[in-house]
Amino acid sequence: MLTMRAVPSARTSARAALAVAASAALTLGLATSASAATSTRTIVDGSTTYNLSVTAPNTAATAGQVITVTGSGFNTGQGIYVGLCVIDGAPGVNKPTPCLGGQDEDGSTGASHWVNNTFGGMFANSSKFGTGGTFTVQIYVKATLDDGSVCGDDVTCAIVTRADHFDTNDRKYDVHVPITFQ
């Protein structure tokens, strides 16, 4: 009796190897993201008080990695950007800028995310707020910014939220979570 055995193709073997590598990368990403910091800020916008909270890893790999950032208490009528930016002073004092990747309009860098209830989900790296002004996004961070400055060496950087381009000079929604690179 002849027994037929399936021989894995090169494509199947490559997929299996990719799955193992992706699993290891995800595990490593989760392991390095386990140490997180939370920054909070209470602001009054009109007659409403917002208790803003942002949680992000407080350390990341110098060469770069994808991190998860969560937030709550935001005004769902005001869009925000979430990204890694240079900070100068306390939240709300100066606009966090420059930011890694700038405006990632085509989604090629993943370095920023736009949360907006009108247009969120219609563009790359965008989404809508959840109930209670919540969000969970993933962004790519690395120590060296596009202009060549290095977080921790030349400039002070943080994971930030800031008002989107519809109200770019509004500093009320700035929240900073300091980050160091190793």
Steps between C-alpha positions, in 0.01 A plus 500: 500500500629839402472780757483860381660760718459872461833673467493858619566744223756778528211746529346307793838480674555873447155579640568285805834672559335840459229405748761394756698821447187716525398319817843559652494867399154542651612332820809721514287809430261408777785428738666836438164677524421352841662793678260784437444848632177696528470875476185685593374854457174669588384780274188710465372560148199728504288381790621138486783351703702224334721263698755399238709187548763351268693176560804400295821304551767702679784327314546387141770358277732765357481343154121516509192302588121511485338595831141514623366826641167529681307802613175601662298807595552688173248733337361296210420825316871591482727277294850423623828366369691237694872477430859531620598868515761734640363678807598833649340560838191365669197379302308798366793743509659450156386303197674158493708512182671369293341158503634172363359443153317833485146467369487137389223565247568193288564265793851411386684563828240413763665764717179686578132425538203735451200454728199694372129418514419661166770354276652228719531166323479657154876553468815304577594502869172655610214389722203630696481551876332232704247560777617760753761647265713184503748377243754223451748548217832364385783724385858442392768675707878525474766717664624687193254752358473589131708817550788293647450604862506217753249465784679508834825633350409818310133544589242391755229278350168361617202311370248780461145584415433839345211667321473401135540729198148639540615683816879459491573792735269370777728379780218372727523141377878464532597209726862377521623154603882517532690224321863389499674288242737214573 
